[in-house]
Amino acid sequence: MNKVYSSKIDLLIIVAVIMLGSSVDVLLTAIEDGDLTSWLIVLLEVAVCVVVLLLIYPTKYTIDGDNLLIRCGFQRHSIPISQITSMRRSHNLLASPALSVDRLEVVFKEKSTDSILISPRSRKAFVKDLKAINPNIDISKAL
């Protein structure tokens, strides 16, 4: 089974990216003044927007056999589904491969207990699919 879930996207994230990249005043100033400093500021803003987008796009979660593959920009994580012990809802704002603050904390054991925050758009289907592969996952606080 190879099923892909996209990340839920909060309006807050979209607004932050738009605000970062849409400084129309700076662009208008650059056009009006035509000086090098204004154009360098516009170039810097565009570069920052491109970097931010590369860091978060694409954000998706793939169930591939017995592995949960998490991709967010250049980051990639692979978690054996058999090692997942529990999932619970979270609104933790820690940096994570999630484009929403409505998140799932996935707790797993490899060498030690660890967790990762994700935000699948179809939370119920995602949890159901993982539970079908590993019925031992505690999902009592996930939905």
C-alpha positions as CSV (number, residue, x, y, z in Angstrom):
1,M,0.0,0.0,0.0
2,N,1.4,3.4,-1.0
3,K,-0.9,6.2,0.2
4,V,0.0,9.9,0.3
5,Y,-1.5,12.5,2.6
6,S,-0.8,16.2,2.1
7,S,-0.3,18.5,5.0
8,K,-3.1,20.6,6.3
9,I,-2.3,24.3,5.7
10,D,-3.3,27.0,8.1
11,L,-4.3,30.4,6.9
12,L,-1.6,31.8,9.3
13,I,1.1,30.1,7.4
14,I,-0.2,31.4,4.1
15,V,-0.5,35.0,5.5
16,A,3.1,34.8,6.8
17,V,4.5,33.7,3.5
18,I,2.5,36.3,1.6
19,M,3.6,39.1,4.0
20,L,7.1,38.0,3.6
21,G,7.1,38.2,-0.1
22,S,4.6,40.9,-1.0
23,S,6.2,44.1,0.2
24,V,4.7,46.1,-2.6
25,D,5.9,49.3,-1.0
26,V,9.5,48.3,-1.4
27,L,9.0,47.2,-5.0
28,L,7.2,50.5,-5.8
29,T,10.0,52.4,-4.2
30,A,12.6,50.5,-6.2
31,I,10.7,51.3,-9.4
32,E,10.2,55.0,-8.5
33,D,13.8,55.6,-7.2
34,G,15.5,53.2,-9.6
35,D,18.5,53.2,-7.2
36,L,20.6,50.1,-6.7
37,T,19.8,49.8,-2.9
38,S,16.1,49.6,-3.5
39,W,16.5,46.9,-6.1
40,L,18.9,44.9,-3.8
41,I,16.2,45.0,-1.1
42,V,13.6,43.6,-3.6
43,L,16.1,40.9,-4.7
44,L,16.7,40.0,-1.1
45,E,13.0,39.7,-0.4
46,V,12.4,37.5,-3.4
47,A,15.4,35.3,-2.4
48,V,14.0,34.9,1.2
49,C,10.6,33.9,-0.2
50,V,12.2,31.3,-2.5
51,V,14.2,29.9,0.4
52,V,11.1,29.7,2.6
53,L,9.1,27.9,-0.1
54,L,11.9,25.5,-0.8
55,L,12.0,24.7,3.0
56,I,8.4,23.8,3.2
57,Y,7.3,22.5,-0.3
58,P,6.3,19.8,-0.6
59,T,5.0,18.7,2.8
60,K,3.5,15.3,2.6
61,Y,3.2,12.0,4.5
62,T,3.4,8.7,2.7
63,I,2.5,5.3,4.0
64,D,4.7,3.0,2.0
65,G,4.4,-0.6,3.2
66,D,5.6,-0.7,6.8
67,N,7.1,2.8,6.7
68,L,5.8,6.3,7.3
69,L,7.8,8.6,5.0
70,I,7.6,12.3,6.0
71,R,8.8,14.9,3.5
72,C,9.0,18.7,4.1
73,G,11.1,20.5,1.6
74,F,14.6,19.1,1.8
75,Q,13.9,17.2,5.1
76,R,13.0,13.5,4.9
77,H,12.2,11.1,7.7
78,S,11.3,7.4,7.6
79,I,9.7,5.8,10.6
80,P,8.9,2.1,10.7
81,I,5.1,1.9,11.4
82,S,5.7,-1.1,13.6
83,Q,7.7,1.2,15.9
84,I,4.9,3.7,16.4
85,T,3.6,3.4,19.9
86,S,1.0,6.3,20.1
87,M,-0.5,9.3,18.5
88,R,-2.1,12.3,20.0
89,R,-3.4,15.7,19.0
90,S,-1.1,18.6,19.6
91,H,-1.0,22.4,19.1
92,N,2.7,22.6,19.9
93,L,4.4,25.3,17.9
94,L,7.8,23.6,17.7
95,A,9.4,23.6,14.3
96,S,8.2,20.5,12.5
97,P,7.3,19.1,9.1
98,A,3.7,20.5,9.5
99,L,2.0,23.5,7.8
100,S,-0.7,23.7,10.5
101,V,-0.8,24.1,14.2
102,D,-3.5,21.5,14.3
103,R,-1.0,18.6,14.6
104,L,-0.5,15.0,15.5
105,E,2.4,14.0,17.7
106,V,3.6,10.6,16.5
107,V,5.5,8.8,19.2
108,F,7.8,6.0,18.1
109,K,10.6,3.8,19.5
110,E,13.8,3.2,17.6
111,K,16.9,3.5,19.7
112,S,15.0,5.5,22.2
113,T,11.5,7.0,22.5
114,D,11.2,9.9,20.1
115,S,8.3,11.9,18.5
116,I,7.6,14.1,15.5
117,L,4.8,16.6,14.9
118,I,2.9,16.3,11.6
119,S,-0.4,17.7,10.2
120,P,-2.1,15.4,7.7
121,R,-5.2,17.0,6.1
122,S,-7.3,13.8,6.5
123,R,-6.4,13.0,10.1
124,K,-9.0,10.2,10.6
125,A,-8.1,8.3,7.4
126,F,-4.4,8.7,8.2
127,V,-4.8,7.3,11.7
128,K,-7.0,4.5,10.5
129,D,-4.5,3.5,7.8
130,L,-1.6,3.4,10.3
131,K,-3.8,1.5,12.8
132,A,-4.6,-1.1,10.2
133,I,-0.9,-1.7,9.7
134,N,0.0,-1.6,13.4
135,P,-3.0,-2.4,15.7
136,N,-0.9,-1.7,18.8
137,I,-0.8,2.1,18.2
138,D,-2.6,3.9,21.0
139,I,-4.8,6.4,19.2
140,S,-7.1,7.3,22.2
141,K,-5.9,10.9,22.1
142,A,-5.4,11.3,18.3
143,L,-8.9,12.1,17.1
